[in-house]
Amino acid sequence: FATTIISAGPLDALAGWLTRIQTPQLRRVVALSSMSIEAKRESTDPSERELAARLLRAEQQLREICSTRSIEWTILRPTLIWGAARDRSLSSLFSVGKRYGFVPVPGVAGGLRQPVHAADVADACLASLLCARSIGAVIPVAGAEQLPVAEMWMRVASAAQARCLRVPLWLMRAGCGILGGRGPALRAALLRWHADQIADCGVASAALPNWRARGFAPTPADFSQAMSVQSATNLIEY
């Protein structure tokens, strides 16, 4: 059995798996959680609140298992991940821009975001293995820039060589009713538009002193697998 595990999959699945098996040789676990624990815990969408609660339960379960078995652990909580064309937010936004030539952006000021590149998240996982300060820590992992969410969307539109179409926020919210099952999540995300979703970068600086994240400068290569448009209901997933 492995002595070290880096988990980038569902956290509750990892915790459940460790509960069911014996791990006599396992000495170190680094696992990804999400800042959704904080961003979505008071969401208007019940499924998002359940996601936040499930992540928190999984974190607690993993910590208890590791403590019982004398396994050193680190939990990383990334902010919005981009750069791997696998997310259901910015990659979908890019796809809309490429197909239709425009990206709808609510015509109001938005809160701050800290998108973090997937490669930087991977580097944070490896850095955790090399730094004793990360042991027993829950570490927010965020990008180097804090920028208004509208600016974030405009940079994605620029990468897609698309125009930004300003749409009143109330109109976008009203339109959620025609989107079926994803409507509530989209509406909840729009209600979070004004709220800052940023992390305490001081925790990562102290626990991972040699780790640095990049700013948000997306290029088409960051969305290379996102050229086909998914359902419009996947536009916002953070």
C-alpha positions in Angstrom: 0.0 0.0 0.0 1.2 3.5 -0.7 2.9 5.6 2.0 1.6 8.9 0.5 -1.6 9.9 -1.2 -2.4 13.1 -3.1 -6.2 13.2 -3.7 -7.7 15.6 -6.4 -11.0 13.7 -6.5 -14.2 14.0 -4.5 -13.2 14.5 -0.8 -16.1 12.5 0.6 -15.1 9.5 -1.7 -11.6 9.6 -0.3 -12.7 9.8 3.3 -15.2 6.9 2.8 -12.6 4.8 1.0 -10.1 5.3 3.8 -12.7 4.3 6.3 -13.3 1.0 4.6 -9.7 -0.1 4.1 -6.7 -0.8 6.2 -3.8 1.6 5.7 -0.8 0.3 7.8 1.8 1.9 5.6 0.1 5.2 4.8 1.9 8.1 6.5 0.8 11.2 4.5 -2.3 12.5 2.8 -2.8 15.7 0.8 -6.4 16.3 -0.3 -8.2 18.9 -2.2 -11.4 20.4 -0.8 -12.9 23.7 -2.0 -13.5 27.2 -0.9 -17.2 26.4 -1.7 -17.4 25.5 1.9 -17.5 29.2 2.7 -18.9 30.6 -0.5 -21.9 28.3 -0.8 -22.9 27.5 2.8 -25.6 30.2 2.8 -26.6 29.8 -0.8 -30.2 30.2 -1.8 -29.9 26.9 -3.7 -30.4 23.9 -1.4 -28.1 21.7 -3.5 -25.3 24.2 -3.1 -25.8 24.4 0.7 -25.7 20.6 0.7 -22.4 20.6 -1.3 -20.8 23.0 1.3 -22.1 20.8 4.2 -20.9 17.6 2.5 -17.4 19.0 1.9 -17.2 20.2 5.5 -18.3 16.7 6.8 -15.7 15.1 4.5 -12.9 17.3 5.8 -13.8 16.4 9.4 -14.1 12.7 8.6 -10.6 12.8 6.9 -9.1 14.6 9.8 -10.5 12.1 12.3 -9.3 9.1 10.3 -5.8 10.5 10.0 -5.6 11.4 13.6 -6.7 7.9 14.7 -4.1 6.3 12.4 -1.3 8.8 13.0 -1.4 9.9 9.4 -0.1 13.4 8.6 -2.6 15.3 6.6 -3.0 18.6 4.7 -6.3 19.9 3.2 -6.1 22.4 0.4 -9.2 24.6 -0.4 -8.8 26.1 -3.9 -10.8 29.0 -5.1 -12.2 29.0 -8.6 -9.9 26.7 -10.6 -9.1 27.5 -14.3 -6.6 26.5 -16.9 -7.5 22.8 -17.4 -10.6 23.2 -19.5 -12.5 20.9 -17.1 -14.3 23.5 -14.9 -18.0 24.2 -15.5 -17.8 28.0 -15.2 -15.0 29.8 -17.1 -14.5 27.1 -19.7 -18.2 27.1 -20.5 -18.1 30.9 -20.6 -15.2 30.7 -23.1 -17.2 28.3 -25.2 -20.2 30.6 -25.4 -17.9 33.4 -26.5 -16.3 31.3 -29.2 -19.6 30.1 -30.6 -21.8 33.2 -30.4 -19.1 36.0 -30.5 -20.2 37.6 -27.3 -20.3 36.9 -23.5 -23.2 38.2 -21.4 -22.0 40.2 -18.4 -24.3 41.7 -15.8 -24.2 45.4 -16.1 -23.4 46.1 -12.4 -20.3 46.1 -10.3 -19.4 42.7 -8.9 -17.5 41.3 -5.9 -13.9 40.2 -6.0 -12.7 36.8 -7.1 -9.3 35.0 -7.0 -9.2 32.4 -9.8 -6.3 29.9 -9.3 -4.7 28.1 -12.2 -4.9 24.3 -12.1 -1.1 23.9 -12.5 -0.7 26.1 -9.4 -3.0 23.9 -7.5 -1.0 20.9 -8.5 2.2 22.7 -7.4 0.6 23.5 -4.1 -0.1 19.7 -3.6 3.5 18.9 -4.2 4.8 21.8 -2.1 2.7 20.5 0.8 4.6 17.3 0.7 7.9 19.2 1.0 6.9 21.6 3.8 6.4 20.4 7.4 4.4 23.6 8.1 1.6 22.3 6.0 1.0 19.2 8.2 -2.3 19.4 10.1 -3.4 22.6 8.2 -6.4 23.6 6.2 -5.0 25.9 3.5 -6.9 28.2 1.2 -5.2 28.1 -2.3 -5.9 31.2 -4.4 -4.5 33.0 -7.4 -2.3 36.1 -7.2 -5.0 38.5 -8.4 -8.1 39.8 -6.7 -10.3 41.2 -9.5 -14.0 42.1 -9.9 -16.0 39.2 -11.3 -17.0 41.3 -14.3 -13.4 41.9 -15.1 -12.7 38.1 -14.8 -15.5 37.5 -17.3 -14.2 40.2 -19.7 -10.7 38.6 -19.7 -12.3 35.3 -20.6 -14.2 37.0 -23.4 -11.0 38.6 -24.6 -9.3 35.1 -24.7 -12.3 33.9 -26.8 -12.0 37.1 -29.1 -15.6 37.8 -28.2 -17.5 41.0 -27.2 -19.0 41.6 -23.8 -22.7 42.2 -23.9 -23.9 44.1 -20.8 -27.2 42.7 -19.5 -29.1 44.0 -16.5 -28.6 41.7 -13.5 -32.4 41.6 -12.9 -33.0 40.3 -16.4 -30.4 37.6 -16.1 -32.0 36.5 -12.8 -35.4 36.5 -14.4 -34.2 34.4 -17.2 -33.1 31.6 -14.8 -36.7 30.3 -14.7 -36.4 29.0 -18.2 -33.2 27.1 -17.7 -34.8 24.0 -16.0 -32.9 22.1 -13.4 -29.8 24.4 -13.4 -31.9 27.5 -13.0 -31.7 27.6 -9.1 -27.9 27.2 -9.1 -27.5 30.0 -11.7 -29.8 32.3 -9.8 -27.8 31.5 -6.6 -24.6 32.4 -8.4 -26.0 35.7 -9.6 -27.1 36.5 -6.1 -23.5 36.1 -5.1 -22.3 38.5 -7.8 -21.8 41.3 -5.4 -20.1 39.2 -2.6 -16.4 39.0 -2.4 -15.1 35.4 -2.7 -11.5 35.7 -1.7 -9.2 33.7 0.5 -6.7 34.5 3.3 -3.5 34.2 1.4 -1.5 34.6 4.5 -2.3 31.0 5.5 -0.7 29.7 2.3 2.3 32.0 2.6 3.0 30.7 6.1 2.4 27.0 5.4 3.8 26.9 1.9 6.5 29.7 1.8 8.0 28.5 -1.5 4.7 28.3 -3.4 3.5 31.1 -5.6 0.4 31.4 -7.8 0.1 33.3 -11.1 -2.3 36.1 -12.0 -5.3 35.7 -14.2 -4.2 36.0 -17.8 -6.2 33.4 -19.7 -5.3 32.4 -23.3 -7.2 30.0 -25.7 -4.8 27.2 -24.7 -6.3 27.3 -21.2 -9.6 26.3 -22.7 -8.4 24.0 -25.4 -10.9 21.2 -24.5 -13.8 23.7 -24.1 -14.6 24.5 -27.7 -18.0 22.9 -27.8 -20.8 24.7 -26.0 -22.2 22.8 -23.0 -25.7 23.6 -21.7 -26.1 27.3 -21.0 -27.1 26.3 -17.5 -23.4 25.4 -16.8 -22.3 29.0 -17.3 -21.9 29.8 -13.6 -20.7 27.2 -11.2 -19.0 29.0 -8.4 
